[in-house]
Amino acid sequence: MATKPKAQPPPQTLDPYSIQRGTYARYWPTTFFFLLGRAIPGPLSWFSISLHPLRYLFPNLPTPPPGNPPMHLLSNQYPRIPFLFAAMPAILAIKYTLWILLLVREPLTPQFALFGVLANLLYEGIVSTLVFTTTALNPFWSERVFYASFAVYVCSVWIELLAELQRWQFKRDPRNGGKLCTQDFWGVTRHIN
């Protein structure tokens, strides 16, 4: 007796700029591209600050404030404030590496990865770095405010990672299948509506 073939689900139209929900295969070239693109702004920021490219357009533009005392890392000495500024995208890159390799089960589409890399590269790597190189001209520049901003930035990155971990733990529980996670840090930082 011939069995009746099962009805196939209707084809879904997926948004290429979204992480695809419900598709649980990993496409490693896109993941690698995303990770590499997220890692570039830290070194790019450091290189741009060191090169100080705006001085070619504005020869009298002073260099960014160095901050005291200098940082010591691997027997090298670095100016404190530029080093911390360049560390900010590096800290974000660490968070995204943990997120994409350990927490995300869905594949990244090439379009989403390209958008994530370009937006990050333009903002973290180019625009904010060029703005930072003009801080010596800002009459409201404050080293204390910079350190406070750096602390808030680092805390927010790690709270966002903690929120992702709490969401991941929520979704692992079979009793929560299909439910939205609206609790803990995820409910405050990511799903506030």
Long-range contacts (C-beta under 8 A, 24 or more apart in sequence): 14-109, 16-109, 16-110, 16-111, 16-112, 17-109, 17-111, 17-112, 17-115, 18-109, 18-112, 19-104, 19-106, 19-107, 19-108, 19-109, 19-112, 20-106, 20-107, 20-109, 21-106, 22-106, 23-106, 23-107, 24-105, 24-106, 25-107, 26-107, 27-107, 27-108, 30-107, 30-108, 30-109, 30-110, 30-113, 31-100, 31-101, 31-107, 31-108, 31-113, 33-110, 33-113, 33-114, 33-117, 34-96, 34-100, 34-108, 34-113, 34-116, 34-117, 35-93, 35-96, 35-97, 35-100, 35-101, 36-117, 37-113, 37-116, 37-117, 37-118, 37-120, 37-121, 38-92, 38-93, 38-96, 38-97, 38-116, 38-117, 38-120, 39-90, 39-93, 39-97, 40-121, 40-125, 41-89, 41-93, 41-120, 41-121, 41-124, 41-125, 42-86, 42-87, 42-88, 42-89, 42-90, 42-93, 43-86, 44-121, 44-125, 44-126, 44-129, 45-85, 45-86, 45-88, 45-89, 45-124, 45-125, 45-128, 45-129, 45-132, 46-82, 46-83, 46-86, 48-125, 48-126, 48-129, 48-130, 48-133, 49-82, 49-85, 49-86, 49-129, 49-132, 49-133, 50-82, 52-133, 53-130, 53-133, 54-130, 54-133, 54-134, 61-133, 61-134, 61-136, 61-137, 62-136, 62-137, 63-133, 63-136, 64-132, 64-133, 64-135, 64-136, 65-135, 65-136, 65-141, 65-143, 67-143, 67-146, 81-143, 81-146, 82-132, 84-146, 84-147, 84-150, 85-129, 85-132, 85-146, 85-150, 88-124, 88-150, 88-153, 88-154, 89-120, 89-124, 89-125, 91-153, 91-154, 91-157, 92-120, 92-124, 92-157, 95-157, 95-158, 95-160, 95-161, 98-161, 99-161, 99-164, 103-164, 103-165, 103-168, 159-185, 159-189, 160-185, 160-189, 160-190, 163-188, 163-189, 163-190, 164-190
